[in-house]
Amino acid sequence: MRDAGFEVKGLLATHADYDHLLGRLAYPELTLGVGEPTMERIRAEPGVAQRELRDADARQYVERGAPLGLGATQALPVPGYVELGDTELELHTAEGHTVDGTAFWAPFASVLVCGDYLSDVEIPSIEAGGSLAAYRATLARLAALLEGDRAATVVPGHGTPRAREGALRTLDEDSDYLDALERGDERAALPPGRDSARQRELHAANLRGLG
């Protein structure tokens, strides 16, 4: 970001999975803003994100010059608002994938940052603390933000930023997948472009978690 000429004044994370906290490695001097449920999870799981990052680095032979630090972290109201100069961000509850989760809606830019939802590369994943019901509720909230001329661009936690139409197609596909998951369909038809060996592993993990 610095090389691109942007001035970064703060960081945001949608939830407490370690791969969504890595902005602190690039900008250790900046405050990380997270939703109140994510702050509660970080406090309840001290050291978990750091340990998971170390394990992932060991698998990929990655060496880092410094550990992941989460000291300067600020809890933000969810649902709620955060002022940015003369404008503001909206914070929306986004639970289901995990026990915590926040979607950030920037009306001034017509951009929705939704965390691990609406991905074009991953199927819905329900981790410990998440649930089907909460996941469906989050999809309904995201659908409301995509209606009309609200969010023009959607930025998922994994995958490609896309226009509203593509995100709505993914939302429909994800809803169909959750129906198959709820039925316990071991050979569920995965969405186009997401029917890979890795996504089959995620589906099997979803079934085990709901079993």
Backbone as numpy.savetxt, mean C-alpha at the origin, in Angstrom:
# Nx Ny Nz CAx CAy CAz Cx Cy Cz
15.28 11.77 -6.32 14.46 12.97 -6.32 15.32 14.22 -6.32
16.40 14.21 -5.53 17.28 15.37 -5.52 17.87 15.59 -6.90
18.30 14.50 -7.55 18.89 14.62 -8.88 17.89 15.15 -9.90
16.60 14.91 -9.67 15.57 15.37 -10.59 15.18 16.82 -10.34
15.75 17.41 -9.30 15.47 18.81 -9.02 14.33 19.06 -8.06
13.77 17.99 -7.45 12.67 18.16 -6.51 13.22 18.42 -5.11
12.52 19.26 -4.39 12.86 19.48 -2.98 11.92 18.64 -2.14
12.46 17.65 -1.46 11.66 16.73 -0.64 11.67 17.24 0.79
10.48 17.52 1.32 10.38 18.09 2.66 9.81 17.12 3.68
9.25 16.03 3.23 8.68 15.04 4.15 8.37 13.76 3.42
8.12 12.70 4.18 7.85 11.38 3.63 6.50 10.89 4.12
5.86 10.05 3.31 4.61 9.41 3.69 4.71 7.92 3.43
4.06 7.12 4.24 3.98 5.67 4.01 2.54 5.22 4.19
2.09 4.33 3.30 0.71 3.88 3.34 0.47 2.83 4.43
1.49 2.03 4.78 1.34 1.04 5.84 2.72 0.60 6.29
2.77 -0.29 7.28 4.03 -0.57 7.98 4.81 -1.75 7.43
4.43 -2.33 6.29 5.29 -3.34 5.68 6.64 -2.70 5.34
7.72 -3.43 5.56 9.05 -2.83 5.47 9.33 -2.16 4.13
8.80 -2.75 3.03 9.12 -2.21 1.72 8.43 -0.89 1.44
7.54 -0.47 2.34 6.88 0.83 2.18 7.46 1.88 3.13
8.51 1.51 3.84 9.16 2.43 4.78 10.56 2.83 4.32
10.93 2.44 3.12 12.32 2.59 2.68 12.69 4.02 2.31
11.71 4.91 2.22 12.05 6.31 2.00 12.97 6.85 3.08
12.89 6.27 4.27 13.75 6.71 5.37 15.22 6.39 5.10
15.49 5.39 4.28 16.88 5.11 3.94 17.46 6.19 3.04
16.66 6.68 2.09 17.12 7.72 1.17 17.14 9.09 1.83
16.20 9.32 2.76 16.08 10.63 3.40 15.99 10.45 4.91
17.06 10.00 5.55 16.99 9.70 6.99 16.76 10.93 7.86
16.99 12.12 7.30 16.83 13.34 8.08 15.40 13.86 8.09
14.53 13.28 7.25 13.17 13.78 7.12 12.18 13.01 7.99
11.11 13.69 8.36 10.05 13.05 9.14 9.18 12.18 8.24
8.83 11.01 8.73 7.96 10.09 8.02 6.55 10.20 8.59
5.58 10.57 7.74 4.19 10.64 8.17 3.46 9.35 7.86
2.75 8.82 8.85 1.97 7.59 8.67 0.62 7.77 9.34
-0.37 7.02 8.88 -1.67 7.04 9.53 -1.59 6.52 10.95
-2.53 6.95 11.78 -2.51 6.52 13.18 -2.51 4.99 13.33
-3.28 4.23 12.50 -3.21 2.77 12.63 -1.81 2.22 12.33
-1.10 2.84 11.41 0.25 2.38 11.10 1.20 2.70 12.23
1.05 3.87 12.85 1.88 4.18 14.01 1.65 3.18 15.13
0.38 2.80 15.34 0.08 1.79 16.37 0.75 0.47 16.03
0.77 0.10 14.76 1.40 -1.16 14.37 2.91 -1.09 14.56
3.53 0.03 14.20 4.97 0.17 14.37 5.34 0.05 15.85
4.54 0.65 16.71 4.82 0.59 18.16 4.58 -0.81 18.71
3.60 -1.52 18.14 3.28 -2.86 18.62 4.27 -3.91 18.10
4.99 -3.56 17.01 5.92 -4.51 16.39 7.33 -3.90 16.31
7.93 -3.55 17.45 9.25 -2.90 17.40 10.30 -3.79 16.76
11.00 -3.23 15.78 12.09 -3.96 15.14 11.68 -4.90 14.03
10.37 -5.11 13.82 9.93 -6.08 12.82 10.31 -5.63 11.41
10.04 -4.38 11.07 10.37 -3.88 9.72 11.86 -3.97 9.46
12.66 -3.62 10.45 14.12 -3.70 10.28 14.58 -5.13 10.06
14.02 -6.07 10.82 14.40 -7.48 10.68 13.98 -8.02 9.32
12.77 -7.67 8.87 12.32 -8.15 7.56 13.17 -7.59 6.44
13.61 -6.34 6.57 14.50 -5.77 5.55 15.85 -6.49 5.56
16.38 -6.78 6.73 17.66 -7.51 6.80 17.52 -8.89 6.15
16.40 -9.57 6.40 16.19 -10.89 5.81 16.09 -10.80 4.28
15.35 -9.80 3.79 15.23 -9.62 2.35 16.57 -9.28 1.72
17.35 -8.43 2.38 18.67 -8.08 1.86 19.58 -9.31 1.81
19.48 -10.16 2.82 20.32 -11.37 2.85 19.97 -12.29 1.68
18.69 -12.39 1.36 18.28 -13.24 0.23 18.77 -12.69 -1.10
18.86 -11.36 -1.21 19.25 -10.72 -2.47 20.70 -10.26 -2.48
21.47 -10.59 -1.42 22.88 -10.23 -1.33 23.08 -8.71 -1.38
22.23 -8.00 -0.67 22.31 -6.54 -0.63 23.00 -6.12 0.66
23.97 -5.22 0.52 24.65 -4.66 1.69 24.29 -3.17 1.78
23.91 -2.74 2.96 23.53 -1.34 3.16 24.50 -0.66 4.11
24.67 0.63 3.89 25.59 1.38 4.73 25.03 1.74 6.08
23.69 1.69 6.21 23.06 2.07 7.49 21.76 1.28 7.64
21.35 1.02 8.87 20.09 0.30 9.09 18.90 1.22 8.85
17.73 0.63 8.74 16.50 1.38 8.58 16.11 1.98 9.93
16.03 3.30 9.98 15.64 3.98 11.21 14.26 4.61 11.07
13.44 4.45 12.10 12.07 4.99 12.05 11.82 5.99 13.17
12.89 6.61 13.66 12.76 7.49 14.82 11.85 8.68 14.60
12.08 9.45 13.53 11.30 10.67 13.29 10.04 10.32 12.51
9.05 9.79 13.23 7.81 9.35 12.60 6.64 10.06 13.25
5.72 10.57 12.42 4.59 11.35 12.92 3.28 10.65 12.56
2.39 10.51 13.54 1.07 9.92 13.30 0.13 10.96 12.72
-0.63 10.55 11.70 -1.57 11.44 11.03 -2.99 10.90 11.18
-3.99 11.77 11.25 -5.37 11.31 11.47 -5.94 10.60 10.25
-6.57 9.45 10.49 -7.21 8.67 9.42 -8.60 8.23 9.88
-9.66 8.61 9.18 -9.66 9.55 8.06 -9.36 10.97 8.54
-8.83 11.78 7.64 -8.49 13.14 8.04 -7.81 13.89 6.92
-7.14 14.98 7.30 -6.52 15.87 6.33 -5.14 16.30 6.83
-4.25 16.59 5.89 -2.94 17.14 6.20 -2.72 18.36 5.33
-2.41 19.49 5.96 -2.19 20.71 5.21 -0.84 20.67 4.50
-0.85 21.12 3.25 0.37 21.27 2.46 0.36 22.69 1.89
0.96 23.62 2.62 0.93 25.00 2.18 -0.50 25.52 2.17
-0.96 25.95 1.00 -2.33 26.46 0.89 -3.31 25.41 0.38
-2.89 24.15 0.38 -3.78 23.06 -0.04 -3.69 21.94 0.99
-4.26 20.77 0.68 -4.24 19.69 1.66 -4.36 18.33 0.99
-3.92 17.31 1.72 -4.11 15.92 1.35 -5.28 15.35 2.15
-6.04 14.46 1.52 -7.05 13.70 2.23 -6.48 12.32 2.57
-6.73 11.85 3.78 -6.30 10.53 4.22 -7.53 9.64 4.40
-7.50 8.47 3.76 -8.63 7.55 3.80 -8.18 6.19 4.34
-9.02 5.56 5.13 -8.73 4.24 5.68 -8.55 3.22 4.56
-7.50 2.41 4.66 -7.23 1.39 3.64 -6.74 0.11 4.31
-7.61 -0.47 5.12 -7.29 -1.73 5.78 -7.76 -2.90 4.93
-7.31 -4.08 5.27 -7.71 -5.29 4.56 -6.52 -6.09 4.10
-5.61 -5.42 3.38 -4.35 -6.07 3.04 -3.58 -6.36 4.32
-3.54 -5.37 5.21 -2.94 -5.51 6.53 -3.92 -4.93 7.54
-3.55 -4.96 8.81 -4.41 -4.40 9.84 -4.42 -2.89 9.79
-3.37 -2.30 9.21 -3.29 -0.85 9.07 -3.39 -0.49 7.59
-3.38 0.78 7.28 -3.38 1.18 5.89 -4.03 2.53 5.68
-3.40 3.36 4.84 -3.91 4.69 4.52 -3.76 4.93 3.03
-4.80 5.44 2.40 -4.71 5.91 1.02 -4.65 7.42 1.05
-3.74 7.99 0.25 -3.55 9.44 0.21 -4.14 9.98 -1.10
-5.08 10.89 -0.98 -5.74 11.50 -2.13 -5.33 12.96 -2.20
-4.70 13.34 -3.33 -4.24 14.71 -3.55 -5.17 15.38 -4.55
-6.23 16.08 -4.10 -7.19 16.68 -5.03 -6.54 17.70 -5.96
-5.54 18.42 -5.47 -4.91 19.47 -6.27 -4.15 18.89 -7.46
-3.75 17.61 -7.38 -3.05 16.96 -8.48 -3.87 15.86 -9.13
-5.06 15.59 -8.57 -5.93 14.51 -9.04 -5.21 13.16 -9.03
-4.43 12.93 -7.96 -3.63 11.71 -7.81 -4.06 10.97 -6.55
-4.24 9.65 -6.69 -4.57 8.77 -5.57 -3.41 7.80 -5.36
-2.81 7.82 -4.18 -1.75 6.88 -3.80 -2.40 5.88 -2.84
-2.49 4.62 -3.28 -3.38 3.68 -2.58 -2.68 2.53 -1.89
-1.36 2.51 -1.83 -0.70 1.40 -1.15 -0.85 0.10 -1.93
-0.98 -1.02 -1.21 -1.01 -2.33 -1.86 -2.41 -2.71 -2.34
-3.01 -1.83 -3.13 -4.30 -2.06 -3.76 -4.20 -1.62 -5.22
-5.07 -2.17 -6.06 -5.17 -1.78 -7.47 -3.86 -1.95 -8.23
-3.11 -2.98 -7.89 -1.83 -3.24 -8.56 -2.06 -3.97 -9.88
-1.29 -3.59 -10.88 -1.37 -4.30 -12.16 -0.38 -5.46 -12.23
0.37 -5.72 -11.15 1.35 -6.81 -11.15 1.11 -7.82 -10.04
0.30 -7.48 -9.03 0.04 -8.38 -7.92 -1.45 -8.57 -7.71
-1.84 -9.78 -7.33 -3.22 -10.02 -6.93 -3.43 -9.47 -5.52
-4.68 -9.28 -5.09 -4.91 -8.90 -3.69 -4.27 -9.90 -2.74
-3.64 -9.37 -1.72 -2.95 -10.20 -0.74 -3.46 -9.81 0.65
-3.85 -10.80 1.42 -4.37 -10.55 2.76 -3.39 -11.12 3.78
-2.71 -10.23 4.47 -1.69 -10.61 5.43 -2.30 -10.74 6.83
-1.47 -11.11 7.78 -1.93 -11.23 9.17 -2.53 -9.92 9.63
-3.73 -10.00 10.19 -4.42 -8.79 10.65 -5.38 -8.23 9.62
-5.21 -8.60 8.35 -6.13 -8.16 7.32 -7.34 -9.08 7.25
-8.29 -8.72 6.40 -9.48 -9.55 6.27 -10.16 -9.27 4.94
-10.94 -10.24 4.49 -11.71 -10.07 3.26 -12.69 -8.91 3.37
-13.40 -8.84 4.49 -14.40 -7.79 4.66 -13.77 -6.41 4.62
-12.64 -6.25 5.30 -11.96 -4.95 5.31 -11.40 -4.62 3.95
-10.91 -5.64 3.24 -10.37 -5.42 1.89 -11.48 -4.93 0.96
-12.65 -5.57 1.04 -13.78 -5.14 0.21 -14.19 -3.70 0.55
-14.18 -3.37 1.83 -14.56 -2.02 2.24 -13.58 -0.99 1.68
-12.30 -1.34 1.66 -11.31 -0.42 1.09 -11.51 -0.26 -0.40
-11.79 -1.36 -1.11 -12.06 -1.24 -2.55 -13.25 -0.32 -2.80
-14.27 -0.39 -1.95 -15.43 0.48 -2.11 -15.05 1.94 -1.91
-14.19 2.22 -0.93 -13.75 3.60 -0.71 -12.91 4.09 -1.89
-12.05 3.23 -2.42 -11.23 3.63 -3.57 -12.10 3.86 -4.80
-13.14 3.03 -4.96 -14.05 3.21 -6.09 -14.72 4.57 -6.03
-15.09 5.00 -4.83 -15.73 6.30 -4.67 -14.77 7.43 -5.07
-13.49 7.27 -4.77 -12.50 8.28 -5.14 -12.22 8.30 -6.64
-12.52 7.18 -7.31 -12.29 7.09 -8.75 -13.50 7.53 -9.56
-14.63 7.71 -8.91 -15.84 8.06 -9.64 -15.75 9.47 -10.23
-16.49 9.69 -11.33 -16.54 11.01 -11.94 -15.18 11.48 -12.39
-14.87 12.71 -12.08 -13.59 13.29 -12.50 -12.66 13.49 -11.33
-12.75 12.64 -10.33 -11.90 12.84 -9.15 -10.47 12.39 -9.44
-10.09 11.16 -9.12 -8.71 10.72 -9.32 -8.44 10.41 -10.78
-7.57 11.18 -11.40 -7.20 10.93 -12.80 -6.06 9.93 -12.90
-5.19 9.91 -11.87 -4.03 9.02 -11.88 -3.97 8.25 -10.57
-3.73 6.95 -10.65 -3.64 6.09 -9.48 -2.22 5.54 -9.39
-1.62 5.67 -8.21 -0.25 5.19 -7.98 -0.32 4.06 -6.96
-0.21 2.79 -7.41 -0.22 1.67 -6.46 1.15 1.48 -5.82
1.16 0.73 -4.73 2.43 0.47 -4.06 3.36 -0.40 -4.87
2.80 -1.27 -5.72 3.60 -2.12 -6.61 2.98 -2.06 -7.99
3.78 -1.81 -8.99 3.26 -1.75 -10.34 3.38 -0.37 -10.96
2.52 -0.08 -11.91 2.65 1.10 -12.75 1.57 2.12 -12.43
1.93 3.40 -12.27 0.89 4.44 -12.17 0.05 4.43 -13.44
-1.27 4.55 -13.25 -2.17 4.43 -14.40 -3.30 5.42 -14.33
-3.93 5.62 -15.47 -5.12 6.45 -15.53 -6.29 5.75 -14.87
-7.33 6.53 -14.57 -8.51 6.05 -13.87 -9.10 4.79 -14.49
-9.22 4.77 -15.83 -9.90 3.65 -16.49 -9.20 2.33 -16.22
-7.87 2.33 -16.29 -7.13 1.11 -16.01 -7.27 0.67 -14.57
-7.27 1.64 -13.65 -7.42 1.31 -12.24 -8.81 0.73 -11.95
-9.84 1.25 -12.62 -11.19 0.71 -12.43 -11.30 -0.72 -12.94
-10.62 -1.02 -14.05 -10.62 -2.41 -14.53 -9.97 -3.32 -13.50
-8.86 -2.86 -12.94 -8.19 -3.67 -11.91 -9.09 -3.85 -10.70
-9.80 -2.81 -10.32 -10.70 -2.92 -9.17 -11.77 -3.99 -9.41
-12.33 -4.02 -10.60 -13.33 -5.05 -10.93 -12.71 -6.44 -10.90
-11.50 -6.57 -11.46 -10.82 -7.86 -11.45 -10.52 -8.32 -10.02
-10.10 -7.37 -9.17 -9.78 -7.72 -7.79 -11.03 -8.13 -7.02
-12.15 -7.49 -7.31 -13.40 -7.88 -6.66 -13.79 -9.31 -7.05
-13.62 -9.64 -8.33 -13.90 -11.00 -8.79 -12.97 -12.00 -8.12
-11.70 -11.62 -7.98 -10.75 -12.53 -7.34 -11.14 -12.77 -5.88
-11.54 -11.73 -5.17 -11.94 -11.90 -3.77 -13.15 -12.82 -3.65
-14.05 -12.77 -4.63 -15.19 -13.71 -4.64 -14.68 -15.15 -4.72
-13.72 -15.40 -5.63 -13.16 -16.75 -5.78 -12.42 -17.17 -4.52
-11.71 -16.23 -3.90 -10.99 -16.54 -2.67 -11.96 -16.90 -1.56
-13.05 -16.16 -1.46 -14.04 -16.45 -0.42 -14.67 -17.82 -0.62
-14.81 -18.25 -1.88 -15.34 -19.58 -2.17 -14.33 -20.68 -1.87
-13.07 -20.30 -1.65 -12.03 -21.29 -1.42 -11.57 -21.98 -2.68
-11.68 -21.30 -3.80 -11.33 -21.87 -5.10 -9.81 -21.99 -5.22
-9.29 -23.22 -5.12 -7.85 -23.42 -5.16 -7.26 -23.11 -6.53
-8.04 -23.24 -7.58 -7.56 -22.98 -8.94 -8.30 -21.77 -9.52
-8.39 -20.73 -8.72 -9.08 -19.51 -9.15 -8.42 -18.94 -10.40
-9.25 -18.39 -11.28 -8.74 -17.71 -12.48 -8.16 -16.37 -12.05
-6.85 -16.22 -12.17 -6.22 -14.97 -11.78 -6.36 -13.94 -12.91
-6.33 -12.65 -12.57 -6.53 -11.61 -13.58 -5.46 -11.66 -14.67
-5.80 -11.21 -15.88 -4.82 -11.18 -16.98 -3.58 -10.37 -16.58
-2.43 -10.93 -16.93 -1.17 -10.28 -16.60 -0.68 -10.55 -15.20
-1.52 -11.22 -14.39 -1.13 -11.52 -13.01 -1.23 -13.01 -12.72
-1.29 -13.82 -13.74 -1.37 -15.27 -13.59 0.02 -15.86 -13.76
0.84 -15.71 -12.73 2.23 -16.19 -12.76 2.45 -17.15 -11.60
3.61 -17.81 -11.62 3.93 -18.74 -10.52 3.96 -18.00 -9.19
4.52 -16.79 -9.17 4.59 -16.03 -7.92 3.20 -15.66 -7.42
2.31 -15.27 -8.32 0.96 -14.90 -7.90 0.17 -16.12 -7.45
0.47 -17.30 -8.03 -0.15 -18.54 -7.55 0.30 -18.84 -6.12
1.56 -18.52 -5.81 2.03 -18.69 -4.45 1.29 -17.76 -3.49
1.06 -16.52 -3.93 0.31 -15.58 -3.10 -1.13 -16.06 -2.90
-1.73 -16.61 -3.95 -3.08 -17.14 -3.81 -3.13 -18.27 -2.80
-2.16 -19.17 -2.87 -2.11 -20.27 -1.91 -1.95 -19.74 -0.48
-1.13 -18.70 -0.32 -0.96 -18.09 1.02 -2.26 -17.45 1.49
-2.99 -16.81 0.57 -4.29 -16.24 0.94 -5.24 -17.33 1.43
-5.27 -18.45 0.73 -6.16 -19.55 1.13 -5.78 -20.09 2.51
-4.48 -20.23 2.75 -4.04 -20.72 4.06 -4.44 -19.74 5.16
-4.30 -18.45 4.87 -4.63 -17.45 5.88 -6.09 -17.41 6.22
-6.94 -17.75 5.26 -8.39 -17.74 5.50 -8.90 -19.09 5.99
-8.03 -20.11 5.93 -8.46 -21.46 6.28 -8.59 -21.67 7.78
